[in-house]
Amino acid sequence: MSNTVKVGVIGAGFIGPAHIEASRRTFLAEVVSLADVNEEAARQKADQCAVKKYYGDYRDLLQDEEVE
């Protein structure tokens, strides 16, 4: 059993990556996906932040069964 919660972050602008970094520093959450209204921005930021999945619609992130 893992002690981390698998989370998704919505927003690839300034605050999204800040939340990704904060989540990693707590060691309590693993960011597994990122969503942004601009799918290309989501892809680029996911690559940059080493997040394995990205979406162009937050509703797809909410349907991701890996996100707890």
PDB file of N, CA, C, O and CB in Angstrom:
ATOM      1  N   MET A   1       0.846  -1.181   0.000  1.00  0.00           N
ATOM      2  CA  MET A   1       0.000   0.000   0.000  1.00  0.00           C
ATOM      3  C   MET A   1       0.889   1.242   0.000  1.00  0.00           C
ATOM      4  O   MET A   1       1.829   1.348   0.787  1.00  0.00           O
ATOM      5  CB  MET A   1      -0.961   0.000   1.224  1.00  0.00           C
ATOM      6  N   SER A   2       0.586   2.147  -0.866  1.00  0.00           N
ATOM      7  CA  SER A   2       1.360   3.377  -1.001  1.00  0.00           C
ATOM      8  C   SER A   2       0.858   4.441  -0.027  1.00  0.00           C
ATOM      9  O   SER A   2      -0.332   4.513   0.280  1.00  0.00           O
ATOM     10  CB  SER A   2       1.290   3.900  -2.444  1.00  0.00           C
ATOM     11  N   ASN A   3       1.780   5.253   0.444  1.00  0.00           N
ATOM     12  CA  ASN A   3       1.415   6.356   1.335  1.00  0.00           C
ATOM     13  C   ASN A   3       1.118   7.629   0.571  1.00  0.00           C
ATOM     14  O   ASN A   3       0.808   8.652   1.181  1.00  0.00           O
ATOM     15  CB  ASN A   3       2.520   6.610   2.335  1.00  0.00           C
ATOM     16  N   THR A   4       1.207   7.592  -0.755  1.00  0.00           N
ATOM     17  CA  THR A   4       0.951   8.784  -1.553  1.00  0.00           C
ATOM     18  C   THR A   4      -0.413   8.694  -2.222  1.00  0.00           C
ATOM     19  O   THR A   4      -0.922   7.609  -2.499  1.00  0.00           O
ATOM     20  CB  THR A   4       2.049   8.976  -2.607  1.00  0.00           C
ATOM     21  N   VAL A   5      -0.980   9.849  -2.469  1.00  0.00           N
ATOM     22  CA  VAL A   5      -2.243   9.961  -3.186  1.00  0.00           C
ATOM     23  C   VAL A   5      -1.919  10.384  -4.611  1.00  0.00           C
ATOM     24  O   VAL A   5      -1.122  11.299  -4.817  1.00  0.00           O
ATOM     25  CB  VAL A   5      -3.219  10.981  -2.489  1.00  0.00           C
ATOM     26  N   LYS A   6      -2.523   9.736  -5.589  1.00  0.00           N
ATOM     27  CA  LYS A   6      -2.302  10.084  -6.994  1.00  0.00           C
ATOM     28  C   LYS A   6      -3.280  11.188  -7.372  1.00  0.00           C
ATOM     29  O   LYS A   6      -4.496  11.023  -7.281  1.00  0.00           O
ATOM     30  CB  LYS A   6      -2.476   8.836  -7.928  1.00  0.00           C
ATOM     31  N   VAL A   7      -2.721  12.320  -7.798  1.00  0.00           N
ATOM     32  CA  VAL A   7      -3.541  13.495  -8.068  1.00  0.00           C
ATOM     33  C   VAL A   7      -3.356  13.991  -9.491  1.00  0.00           C
ATOM     34  O   VAL A   7      -2.386  13.651 -10.169  1.00  0.00           O
ATOM     35  CB  VAL A   7      -3.210  14.603  -7.089  1.00  0.00           C
ATOM     36  N   GLY A   8      -4.308  14.802  -9.926  1.00  0.00           N
ATOM     37  CA  GLY A   8      -4.231  15.515 -11.188  1.00  0.00           C
ATOM     38  C   GLY A   8      -4.280  17.003 -10.899  1.00  0.00           C
ATOM     39  O   GLY A   8      -4.924  17.439  -9.945  1.00  0.00           O
ATOM     40  N   VAL A   9      -3.606  17.767 -11.715  1.00  0.00           N
ATOM     41  CA  VAL A   9      -3.565  19.221 -11.561  1.00  0.00           C
ATOM     42  C   VAL A   9      -4.249  19.844 -12.765  1.00  0.00           C
ATOM     43  O   VAL A   9      -3.990  19.460 -13.905  1.00  0.00           O
ATOM     44  CB  VAL A   9      -2.097  19.742 -11.418  1.00  0.00           C
ATOM     45  N   ILE A  10      -5.115  20.800 -12.509  1.00  0.00           N
ATOM     46  CA  ILE A  10      -5.803  21.519 -13.576  1.00  0.00           C
ATOM     47  C   ILE A  10      -5.174  22.901 -13.699  1.00  0.00           C
ATOM     48  O   ILE A  10      -5.164  23.679 -12.744  1.00  0.00           O
ATOM     49  CB  ILE A  10      -7.341  21.620 -13.298  1.00  0.00           C
ATOM     50  N   GLY A  11      -4.653  23.195 -14.880  1.00  0.00           N
ATOM     51  CA  GLY A  11      -4.040  24.492 -15.157  1.00  0.00           C
ATOM     52  C   GLY A  11      -2.553  24.372 -15.402  1.00  0.00           C
ATOM     53  O   GLY A  11      -1.807  23.916 -14.535  1.00  0.00           O
ATOM     54  N   ALA A  12      -2.122  24.779 -16.580  1.00  0.00           N
ATOM     55  CA  ALA A  12      -0.707  24.707 -16.947  1.00  0.00           C
ATOM     56  C   ALA A  12      -0.034  26.071 -16.887  1.00  0.00           C
ATOM     57  O   ALA A  12       1.126  26.211 -17.275  1.00  0.00           O
ATOM     58  CB  ALA A  12      -0.556  24.124 -18.341  1.00  0.00           C
ATOM     59  N   GLY A  13      -0.755  27.072 -16.402  1.00  0.00           N
ATOM     60  CA  GLY A  13      -0.163  28.401 -16.258  1.00  0.00           C
ATOM     61  C   GLY A  13       0.754  28.438 -15.049  1.00  0.00           C
ATOM     62  O   GLY A  13       1.327  27.413 -14.678  1.00  0.00           O
ATOM     63  N   PHE A  14       0.900  29.591 -14.435  1.00  0.00           N
ATOM     64  CA  PHE A  14       1.830  29.745 -13.316  1.00  0.00           C
ATOM     65  C   PHE A  14       1.502  28.839 -12.137  1.00  0.00           C
ATOM     66  O   PHE A  14       2.392  28.171 -11.610  1.00  0.00           O
ATOM     67  CB  PHE A  14       1.838  31.175 -12.857  1.00  0.00           C
ATOM     68  N   ILE A  15       0.252  28.804 -11.717  1.00  0.00           N
ATOM     69  CA  ILE A  15      -0.082  28.125 -10.466  1.00  0.00           C
ATOM     70  C   ILE A  15      -0.073  26.609 -10.588  1.00  0.00           C
ATOM     71  O   ILE A  15       0.235  25.923  -9.613  1.00  0.00           O
ATOM     72  CB  ILE A  15      -1.429  28.577  -9.988  1.00  0.00           C
ATOM     73  N   GLY A  16      -0.402  26.068 -11.752  1.00  0.00           N
ATOM     74  CA  GLY A  16      -0.389  24.610 -11.927  1.00  0.00           C
ATOM     75  C   GLY A  16       0.966  24.003 -11.613  1.00  0.00           C
ATOM     76  O   GLY A  16       1.053  23.115 -10.765  1.00  0.00           O
ATOM     77  N   PRO A  17       2.030  24.458 -12.272  1.00  0.00           N
ATOM     78  CA  PRO A  17       3.364  23.935 -11.949  1.00  0.00           C
ATOM     79  C   PRO A  17       3.772  24.209 -10.501  1.00  0.00           C
ATOM     80  O   PRO A  17       4.510  23.419  -9.913  1.00  0.00           O
ATOM     81  CB  PRO A  17       4.393  24.538 -12.884  1.00  0.00           C
ATOM     82  N   ALA A  18       3.308  25.304  -9.926  1.00  0.00           N
ATOM     83  CA  ALA A  18       3.602  25.570  -8.507  1.00  0.00           C
ATOM     84  C   ALA A  18       2.959  24.495  -7.628  1.00  0.00           C
ATOM     85  O   ALA A  18       3.562  24.051  -6.652  1.00  0.00           O
ATOM     86  CB  ALA A  18       3.093  26.985  -8.093  1.00  0.00           C
ATOM     87  N   HIS A  19       1.740  24.078  -7.970  1.00  0.00           N
ATOM     88  CA  HIS A  19       1.076  23.008  -7.220  1.00  0.00           C
ATOM     89  C   HIS A  19       1.784  21.671  -7.431  1.00  0.00           C
ATOM     90  O   HIS A  19       1.896  20.871  -6.502  1.00  0.00           O
ATOM     91  CB  HIS A  19      -0.399  22.896  -7.637  1.00  0.00           C
ATOM     92  N   ILE A  20       2.256  21.432  -8.643  1.00  0.00           N
ATOM     93  CA  ILE A  20       3.001  20.196  -8.907  1.00  0.00           C
ATOM     94  C   ILE A  20       4.243  20.148  -8.019  1.00  0.00           C
ATOM     95  O   ILE A  20       4.497  19.140  -7.360  1.00  0.00           O
ATOM     96  CB  ILE A  20       3.398  20.095 -10.410  1.00  0.00           C
ATOM     97  N   GLU A  21       5.001  21.216  -8.000  1.00  0.00           N
ATOM     98  CA  GLU A  21       6.214  21.276  -7.181  1.00  0.00           C
ATOM     99  C   GLU A  21       5.885  21.130  -5.699  1.00  0.00           C
ATOM    100  O   GLU A  21       6.568  20.395  -4.985  1.00  0.00           O
ATOM    101  CB  GLU A  21       6.960  22.595  -7.426  1.00  0.00           C
ATOM    102  N   ALA A  22       4.856  21.814  -5.232  1.00  0.00           N
ATOM    103  CA  ALA A  22       4.467  21.720  -3.822  1.00  0.00           C
ATOM    104  C   ALA A  22       4.048  20.297  -3.466  1.00  0.00           C
ATOM    105  O   ALA A  22       4.392  19.798  -2.395  1.00  0.00           O
ATOM    106  CB  ALA A  22       3.323  22.700  -3.512  1.00  0.00           C
ATOM    107  N   SER A  23       3.312  19.646  -4.355  1.00  0.00           N
ATOM    108  CA  SER A  23       2.886  18.261  -4.118  1.00  0.00           C
ATOM    109  C   SER A  23       4.088  17.345  -3.980  1.00  0.00           C
ATOM    110  O   SER A  23       4.115  16.473  -3.112  1.00  0.00           O
ATOM    111  CB  SER A  23       1.980  17.769  -5.255  1.00  0.00           C
ATOM    112  N   ARG A  24       5.060  17.537  -4.818  1.00  0.00           N
ATOM    113  CA  ARG A  24       6.266  16.699  -4.770  1.00  0.00           C
ATOM    114  C   ARG A  24       7.066  16.935  -3.495  1.00  0.00           C
ATOM    115  O   ARG A  24       7.651  16.000  -2.948  1.00  0.00           O
ATOM    116  CB  ARG A  24       7.147  16.970  -5.988  1.00  0.00           C
ATOM    117  N   ARG A  25       7.094  18.144  -3.031  1.00  0.00           N
ATOM    118  CA  ARG A  25       7.870  18.453  -1.821  1.00  0.00           C
ATOM    119  C   ARG A  25       7.246  17.864  -0.559  1.00  0.00           C
ATOM    120  O   ARG A  25       7.949  17.643   0.427  1.00  0.00           O
ATOM    121  CB  ARG A  25       8.004  19.958  -1.663  1.00  0.00           C
ATOM    122  N   THR A  26       5.952  17.609  -0.573  1.00  0.00           N
ATOM    123  CA  THR A  26       5.304  17.039   0.609  1.00  0.00           C
ATOM    124  C   THR A  26       5.535  15.537   0.709  1.00  0.00           C
ATOM    125  O   THR A  26       5.431  14.964   1.793  1.00  0.00           O
ATOM    126  CB  THR A  26       3.809  17.330   0.583  1.00  0.00           C
ATOM    127  N   PHE A  27       5.846  14.901  -0.404  1.00  0.00           N
ATOM    128  CA  PHE A  27       5.997  13.441  -0.482  1.00  0.00           C
ATOM    129  C   PHE A  27       4.695  12.721  -0.138  1.00  0.00           C
ATOM    130  O   PHE A  27       4.704  11.520   0.133  1.00  0.00           O
ATOM    131  CB  PHE A  27       7.113  12.972   0.458  1.00  0.00           C
ATOM    132  N   LEU A  28       3.583  13.443  -0.147  1.00  0.00           N
ATOM    133  CA  LEU A  28       2.283  12.859   0.153  1.00  0.00           C
ATOM    134  C   LEU A  28       1.444  12.630  -1.099  1.00  0.00           C
ATOM    135  O   LEU A  28       0.456  11.898  -1.065  1.00  0.00           O
ATOM    136  CB  LEU A  28       1.532  13.747   1.113  1.00  0.00           C
ATOM    137  N   ALA A  29       1.839  13.257  -2.202  1.00  0.00           N
ATOM    138  CA  ALA A  29       1.062  13.160  -3.439  1.00  0.00           C
ATOM    139  C   ALA A  29       1.984  12.894  -4.617  1.00  0.00           C
ATOM    140  O   ALA A  29       3.115  13.376  -4.671  1.00  0.00           O
ATOM    141  CB  ALA A  29       0.248  14.447  -3.676  1.00  0.00           C
ATOM    142  N   GLU A  30       1.475  12.123  -5.544  1.00  0.00           N
ATOM    143  CA  GLU A  30       2.152  11.890  -6.818  1.00  0.00           C
ATOM    144  C   GLU A  30       1.270  12.489  -7.910  1.00  0.00           C
ATOM    145  O   GLU A  30       0.123  12.074  -8.077  1.00  0.00           O
ATOM    146  CB  GLU A  30       2.421  10.347  -7.067  1.00  0.00           C
ATOM    147  N   VAL A  31       1.791  13.450  -8.646  1.00  0.00           N
ATOM    148  CA  VAL A  31       1.023  14.067  -9.723  1.00  0.00           C
ATOM    149  C   VAL A  31       1.114  13.153 -10.938  1.00  0.00           C
ATOM    150  O   VAL A  31       2.196  12.934 -11.484  1.00  0.00           O
ATOM    151  CB  VAL A  31       1.549  15.513 -10.054  1.00  0.00           C
ATOM    152  N   VAL A  32      -0.040  12.619 -11.359  1.00  0.00           N
ATOM    153  CA  VAL A  32      -0.061  11.659 -12.463  1.00  0.00           C
ATOM    154  C   VAL A  32      -0.647  12.234 -13.746  1.00  0.00           C
ATOM    155  O   VAL A  32      -0.516  11.635 -14.814  1.00  0.00           O
ATOM    156  CB  VAL A  32      -0.845  10.442 -12.061  1.00  0.00           C
ATOM    157  N   SER A  33      -1.302  13.410 -13.644  1.00  0.00           N
ATOM    158  CA  SER A  33      -1.855  14.006 -14.855  1.00  0.00           C
ATOM    159  C   SER A  33      -2.029  15.514 -14.684  1.00  0.00           C
ATOM    160  O   SER A  33      -2.095  16.047 -13.576  1.00  0.00           O
ATOM    161  CB  SER A  33      -3.199  13.352 -15.208  1.00  0.00           C
ATOM    162  N   LEU A  34      -2.099  16.169 -15.839  1.00  0.00           N
ATOM    163  CA  LEU A  34      -2.221  17.623 -15.905  1.00  0.00           C
ATOM    164  C   LEU A  34      -3.225  17.962 -16.995  1.00  0.00           C
ATOM    165  O   LEU A  34      -3.202  17.362 -18.070  1.00  0.00           O
ATOM    166  CB  LEU A  34      -0.836  18.306 -16.179  1.00  0.00           C
ATOM    167  N   ALA A  35      -4.097  18.911 -16.729  1.00  0.00           N
ATOM    168  CA  ALA A  35      -5.079  19.337 -17.734  1.00  0.00           C
ATOM    169  C   ALA A  35      -5.021  20.850 -17.903  1.00  0.00           C
ATOM    170  O   ALA A  35      -4.752  21.591 -16.958  1.00  0.00           O
ATOM    171  CB  ALA A  35      -6.511  18.892 -17.335  1.00  0.00           C
ATOM    172  N   ASP A  36      -5.280  21.283 -19.125  1.00  0.00           N
ATOM    173  CA  ASP A  36      -5.380  22.702 -19.438  1.00  0.00           C
ATOM    174  C   ASP A  36      -6.311  22.833 -20.634  1.00  0.00           C
ATOM    175  O   ASP A  36      -6.397  21.921 -21.456  1.00  0.00           O
ATOM    176  CB  ASP A  36      -3.970  23.336 -19.731  1.00  0.00           C
ATOM    177  N   VAL A  37      -6.998  23.946 -20.737  1.00  0.00           N
ATOM    178  CA  VAL A  37      -7.899  24.179 -21.854  1.00  0.00           C
ATOM    179  C   VAL A  37      -7.126  24.136 -23.183  1.00  0.00           C
ATOM    180  O   VAL A  37      -7.688  23.809 -24.228  1.00  0.00           O
ATOM    181  CB  VAL A  37      -8.620  25.536 -21.688  1.00  0.00           C
ATOM    182  N   ASN A  38      -5.848  24.467 -23.125  1.00  0.00           N
ATOM    183  CA  ASN A  38      -4.975  24.405 -24.293  1.00  0.00           C
ATOM    184  C   ASN A  38      -4.174  23.096 -24.203  1.00  0.00           C
ATOM    185  O   ASN A  38      -3.225  22.994 -23.425  1.00  0.00           O
ATOM    186  CB  ASN A  38      -4.020  25.669 -24.369  1.00  0.00           C
ATOM    187  N   GLU A  39      -4.561  22.112 -24.998  1.00  0.00           N
ATOM    188  CA  GLU A  39      -3.929  20.794 -24.907  1.00  0.00           C
ATOM    189  C   GLU A  39      -2.437  20.834 -25.197  1.00  0.00           C
ATOM    190  O   GLU A  39      -1.673  20.097 -24.574  1.00  0.00           O
ATOM    191  CB  GLU A  39      -4.598  19.837 -25.860  1.00  0.00           C
ATOM    192  N   GLU A  40      -2.007  21.673 -26.123  1.00  0.00           N
ATOM    193  CA  GLU A  40      -0.575  21.782 -26.417  1.00  0.00           C
ATOM    194  C   GLU A  40       0.174  22.348 -25.212  1.00  0.00           C
ATOM    195  O   GLU A  40       1.276  21.890 -24.911  1.00  0.00           O
ATOM    196  CB  GLU A  40      -0.341  22.670 -27.660  1.00  0.00           C
ATOM    197  N   ALA A  41      -0.390  23.319 -24.526  1.00  0.00           N
ATOM    198  CA  ALA A  41       0.228  23.859 -23.314  1.00  0.00           C
ATOM    199  C   ALA A  41       0.303  22.776 -22.241  1.00  0.00           C
ATOM    200  O   ALA A  41       1.301  22.671 -21.529  1.00  0.00           O
ATOM    201  CB  ALA A  41      -0.564  25.085 -22.792  1.00  0.00           C
ATOM    202  N   ALA A  42      -0.745  21.979 -22.129  1.00  0.00           N
ATOM    203  CA  ALA A  42      -0.752  20.879 -21.165  1.00  0.00           C
ATOM    204  C   ALA A  42       0.338  19.876 -21.499  1.00  0.00           C
ATOM    205  O   ALA A  42       1.043  19.404 -20.608  1.00  0.00           O
ATOM    206  CB  ALA A  42      -2.122  20.187 -21.140  1.00  0.00           C
ATOM    207  N   ARG A  43       0.480  19.548 -22.769  1.00  0.00           N
ATOM    208  CA  ARG A  43       1.516  18.586 -23.185  1.00  0.00           C
ATOM    209  C   ARG A  43       2.905  19.110 -22.867  1.00  0.00           C
ATOM    210  O   ARG A  43       3.734  18.395 -22.304  1.00  0.00           O
ATOM    211  CB  ARG A  43       1.405  18.284 -24.688  1.00  0.00           C
ATOM    212  N   GLN A  44       3.155  20.352 -23.226  1.00  0.00           N
ATOM    213  CA  GLN A  44       4.475  20.937 -22.993  1.00  0.00           C
ATOM    214  C   GLN A  44       4.801  21.002 -21.505  1.00  0.00           C
ATOM    215  O   GLN A  44       5.912  20.661 -21.097  1.00  0.00           O
ATOM    216  CB  GLN A  44       4.548  22.336 -23.604  1.00  0.00           C
ATOM    217  N   LYS A  45       3.851  21.434 -20.700  1.00  0.00           N
ATOM    218  CA  LYS A  45       4.105  21.560 -19.269  1.00  0.00           C
ATOM    219  C   LYS A  45       4.228  20.186 -18.621  1.00  0.00           C
ATOM    220  O   LYS A  45       5.027  20.007 -17.701  1.00  0.00           O
ATOM    221  CB  LYS A  45       2.991  22.368 -18.595  1.00  0.00           C
ATOM    222  N   ALA A  46       3.446  19.213 -19.089  1.00  0.00           N
ATOM    223  CA  ALA A  46       3.575  17.850 -18.563  1.00  0.00           C
ATOM    224  C   ALA A  46       4.963  17.298 -18.872  1.00  0.00           C
ATOM    225  O   ALA A  46       5.591  16.683 -18.011  1.00  0.00           O
ATOM    226  CB  ALA A  46       2.483  16.925 -19.159  1.00  0.00           C
ATOM    227  N   ASP A  47       5.440  17.512 -20.086  1.00  0.00           N
ATOM    228  CA  ASP A  47       6.803  17.083 -20.443  1.00  0.00           C
ATOM    229  C   ASP A  47       7.833  17.779 -19.562  1.00  0.00           C
ATOM    230  O   ASP A  47       8.747  17.143 -19.038  1.00  0.00           O
ATOM    231  CB  ASP A  47       7.095  17.376 -21.934  1.00  0.00           C
ATOM    232  N   GLN A  48       7.681  19.060 -19.408  1.00  0.00           N
ATOM    233  CA  GLN A  48       8.618  19.875 -18.628  1.00  0.00           C
ATOM    234  C   GLN A  48       8.640  19.464 -17.149  1.00  0.00           C
ATOM    235  O   GLN A  48       9.689  19.498 -16.506  1.00  0.00           O
ATOM    236  CB  GLN A  48       8.249  21.358 -18.749  1.00  0.00           C
ATOM    237  N   CYS A  49       7.489  19.081 -16.626  1.00  0.00           N
ATOM    238  CA  CYS A  49       7.377  18.745 -15.206  1.00  0.00           C
ATOM    239  C   CYS A  49       7.400  17.234 -14.947  1.00  0.00           C
ATOM    240  O   CYS A  49       7.178  16.793 -13.819  1.00  0.00           O
ATOM    241  CB  CYS A  49       6.103  19.335 -14.643  1.00  0.00           C
ATOM    242  N   ALA A  50       7.667  16.450 -15.982  1.00  0.00           N
ATOM    243  CA  ALA A  50       7.723  14.983 -15.870  1.00  0.00           C
ATOM    244  C   ALA A  50       6.423  14.387 -15.331  1.00  0.00           C
ATOM    245  O   ALA A  50       6.435  13.509 -14.468  1.00  0.00           O
ATOM    246  CB  ALA A  50       8.879  14.573 -14.967  1.00  0.00           C
ATOM    247  N   VAL A  51       5.308  14.882 -15.856  1.00  0.00           N
ATOM    248  CA  VAL A  51       3.985  14.329 -15.547  1.00  0.00           C
ATOM    249  C   VAL A  51       3.607  13.450 -16.723  1.00  0.00           C
ATOM    250  O   VAL A  51       3.665  13.892 -17.870  1.00  0.00           O
ATOM    251  CB  VAL A  51       2.900  15.465 -15.291  1.00  0.00           C
ATOM    252  N   LYS A  52       3.220  12.209 -16.452  1.00  0.00           N
ATOM    253  CA  LYS A  52       3.085  11.240 -17.540  1.00  0.00           C
ATOM    254  C   LYS A  52       1.856  11.405 -18.440  1.00  0.00           C
ATOM    255  O   LYS A  52       1.877  10.964 -19.590  1.00  0.00           O
ATOM    256  CB  LYS A  52       3.060   9.892 -16.965  1.00  0.00           C
ATOM    257  N   LYS A  53       0.786  12.032 -17.938  1.00  0.00           N
ATOM    258  CA  LYS A  53      -0.416  12.193 -18.771  1.00  0.00           C
ATOM    259  C   LYS A  53      -0.856  13.647 -18.795  1.00  0.00           C
ATOM    260  O   LYS A  53      -0.621  14.401 -17.851  1.00  0.00           O
ATOM    261  CB  LYS A  53      -1.564  11.303 -18.254  1.00  0.00           C
ATOM    262  N   TYR A  54      -1.497  14.022 -19.888  1.00  0.00           N
ATOM    263  CA  TYR A  54      -2.014  15.387 -20.014  1.00  0.00           C
ATOM    264  C   TYR A  54      -3.329  15.346 -20.776  1.00  0.00           C
ATOM    265  O   TYR A  54      -3.596  14.425 -21.547  1.00  0.00           O
ATOM    266  CB  TYR A  54      -0.989  16.317 -20.730  1.00  0.00           C
ATOM    267  N   TYR A  55      -4.139  16.365 -20.541  1.00  0.00           N
ATOM    268  CA  TYR A  55      -5.445  16.460 -21.190  1.00  0.00           C
ATOM    269  C   TYR A  55      -5.723  17.900 -21.602  1.00  0.00           C
ATOM    270  O   TYR A  55      -5.216  18.841 -20.991  1.00  0.00           O
ATOM    271  CB  TYR A  55      -6.559  15.942 -20.254  1.00  0.00           C
ATOM    272  N   GLY A  56      -6.533  18.061 -22.641  1.00  0.00           N
ATOM    273  CA  GLY A  56      -6.970  19.369 -23.093  1.00  0.00           C
ATOM    274  C   GLY A  56      -8.328  19.746 -22.522  1.00  0.00           C
ATOM    275  O   GLY A  56      -8.896  20.776 -22.887  1.00  0.00           O
ATOM    276  N   ASP A  57      -8.852  18.908 -21.620  1.00  0.00           N
ATOM    277  CA  ASP A  57     -10.152  19.154 -21.004  1.00  0.00           C
ATOM    278  C   ASP A  57     -10.114  18.576 -19.587  1.00  0.00           C
ATOM    279  O   ASP A  57      -9.810  17.397 -19.408  1.00  0.00           O
ATOM    280  CB  ASP A  57     -11.323  18.519 -21.851  1.00  0.00           C
ATOM    281  N   TYR A  58     -10.414  19.385 -18.600  1.00  0.00           N
ATOM    282  CA  TYR A  58     -10.349  18.933 -17.218  1.00  0.00           C
ATOM    283  C   TYR A  58     -11.291  17.759 -16.945  1.00  0.00           C
ATOM    284  O   TYR A  58     -11.037  16.949 -16.052  1.00  0.00           O
ATOM    285  CB  TYR A  58     -10.677  20.081 -16.288  1.00  0.00           C
ATOM    286  N   ARG A  59     -12.371  17.670 -17.710  1.00  0.00           N
ATOM    287  CA  ARG A  59     -13.321  16.566 -17.504  1.00  0.00           C
ATOM    288  C   ARG A  59     -12.690  15.221 -17.825  1.00  0.00           C
ATOM    289  O   ARG A  59     -13.038  14.205 -17.223  1.00  0.00           O
ATOM    290  CB  ARG A  59     -14.570  16.768 -18.365  1.00  0.00           C
ATOM    291  N   ASP A  60     -11.757  15.215 -18.778  1.00  0.00           N
ATOM    292  CA  ASP A  60     -11.043  13.968 -19.071  1.00  0.00           C
ATOM    293  C   ASP A  60     -10.132  13.590 -17.912  1.00  0.00           C
ATOM    294  O   ASP A  60     -10.014  12.413 -17.569  1.00  0.00           O
ATOM    295  CB  ASP A  60     -10.224  14.103 -20.368  1.00  0.00           C
ATOM    296  N   LEU A  61      -9.490  14.582 -17.310  1.00  0.00           N
ATOM    297  CA  LEU A  61      -8.664  14.330 -16.135  1.00  0.00           C
ATOM    298  C   LEU A  61      -9.532  13.740 -15.019  1.00  0.00           C
ATOM    299  O   LEU A  61      -9.121  12.785 -14.359  1.00  0.00           O
ATOM    300  CB  LEU A  61      -7.965  15.637 -15.659  1.00  0.00           C
ATOM    301  N   LEU A  62     -10.715  14.293 -14.806  1.00  0.00           N
ATOM    302  CA  LEU A  62     -11.593  13.800 -13.738  1.00  0.00           C
ATOM    303  C   LEU A  62     -12.056  12.370 -13.995  1.00  0.00           C
ATOM    304  O   LEU A  62     -12.407  11.662 -13.051  1.00  0.00           O
ATOM    305  CB  LEU A  62     -12.804  14.713 -13.591  1.00  0.00           C
ATOM    306  N   GLN A  63     -12.065  11.937 -15.235  1.00  0.00           N
ATOM    307  CA  GLN A  63     -12.453  10.571 -15.582  1.00  0.00           C
ATOM    308  C   GLN A  63     -11.286   9.581 -15.493  1.00  0.00           C
ATOM    309  O   GLN A  63     -11.491   8.369 -15.562  1.00  0.00           O
ATOM    310  CB  GLN A  63     -13.032  10.547 -16.979  1.00  0.00           C
ATOM    311  N   ASP A  64     -10.068  10.099 -15.341  1.00  0.00           N
ATOM    312  CA  ASP A  64      -8.867   9.269 -15.269  1.00  0.00           C
ATOM    313  C   ASP A  64      -8.932   8.419 -14.005  1.00  0.00           C
ATOM    314  O   ASP A  64      -8.920   8.951 -12.895  1.00  0.00           O
ATOM    315  CB  ASP A  64      -7.573  10.145 -15.286  1.00  0.00           C
ATOM    316  N   GLU A  65      -9.000   7.112 -14.172  1.00  0.00           N
ATOM    317  CA  GLU A  65      -9.149   6.217 -13.028  1.00  0.00           C
ATOM    318  C   GLU A  65      -7.911   6.172 -12.129  1.00  0.00           C
ATOM    319  O   GLU A  65      -7.993   5.728 -10.984  1.00  0.00           O
ATOM    320  CB  GLU A  65      -9.464   4.830 -13.514  1.00  0.00           C
ATOM    321  N   GLU A  66      -6.782   6.622 -12.636  1.00  0.00           N
ATOM    322  CA  GLU A  66      -5.575   6.642 -11.814  1.00  0.00           C
ATOM    323  C   GLU A  66      -5.605   7.794 -10.798  1.00  0.00           C
ATOM    324  O   GLU A  66      -4.992   7.711  -9.734  1.00  0.00           O
ATOM    325  CB  GLU A  66      -4.333   6.759 -12.707  1.00  0.00           C
ATOM    326  N   VAL A  67      -6.325   8.863 -11.141  1.00  0.00           N
ATOM    327  CA  VAL A  67      -6.424  10.019 -10.240  1.00  0.00           C
ATOM    328  C   VAL A  67      -7.341   9.655  -9.081  1.00  0.00           C
ATOM    329  O   VAL A  67      -8.479   9.228  -9.274  1.00  0.00           O
ATOM    330  CB  VAL A  67      -6.955  11.287 -10.992  1.00  0.00           C
ATOM    331  N   GLU A  68      -6.826   9.833  -7.896  1.00  0.00           N
ATOM    332  CA  GLU A  68      -7.606   9.495  -6.700  1.00  0.00           C
ATOM    333  C   GLU A  68      -8.347  10.713  -6.177  1.00  0.00           C
ATOM    334  O   GLU A  68      -9.057  10.621  -5.176  1.00  0.00           O
ATOM    335  CB  GLU A  68      -6.697   8.922  -5.604  1.00  0.00           C
TER     336      GLU A  68
END
